[in-house]
Amino acid sequence: MASGSFLRSVHSRLFVDPVRRVVHNEVTEVTERLADTVADNDRELRRTLQDLADAGDQVAEAIGRSLVRLSAEIEALQDELTRLKEASGTGEPPTGR
């Protein structure tokens, strides 16, 4: 009986314990590298999303400016159309502005 216990103890000390230490060290190292990679990817994703949000804001501003210009052009065209209709109703040739 004692020899079986002794063999298990030697087996643990010579094989099992070193393997556990190596596995533990490897798992710890891989876990740290994975955490660093996840943190790097998180930072990159946040930066990309912020860039996209900034680009969206710029597009919205450009569209807003274009709509203001188009609105002014439409108003000018409506004024000109009204002037032309009034001029054609009087029988007089339209005059330029």
Steps between C-alpha positions, in 0.01 A plus 500: 500500500771738597680449174187591303463820695868573454477440124199730472688765695807467279283495186325818614825672592685400183223516239164635609615806693743624231236450232246692708749784549576515127132492410422764760779726370391453139136567581597812694715628213236429237233662718711816535571514125132446425401776742749736333368408156140555609594838650681600179205392288260686728704822466518459122128434473417804714730717287342369179148558630593855605646564154178372344292721728714801409465420130123466545489843664696649211265342246197629691646851505573489127148377425356774721698767316391356166135501609527865602650590160237296316223663702634844404519395134144363508376822657676704231351278228152536653541878503609497137213270404254731674650799318477322166139397563408856593677637193331250268162590648544866405603425146831673546822322416689384807786720603826377649599591849 
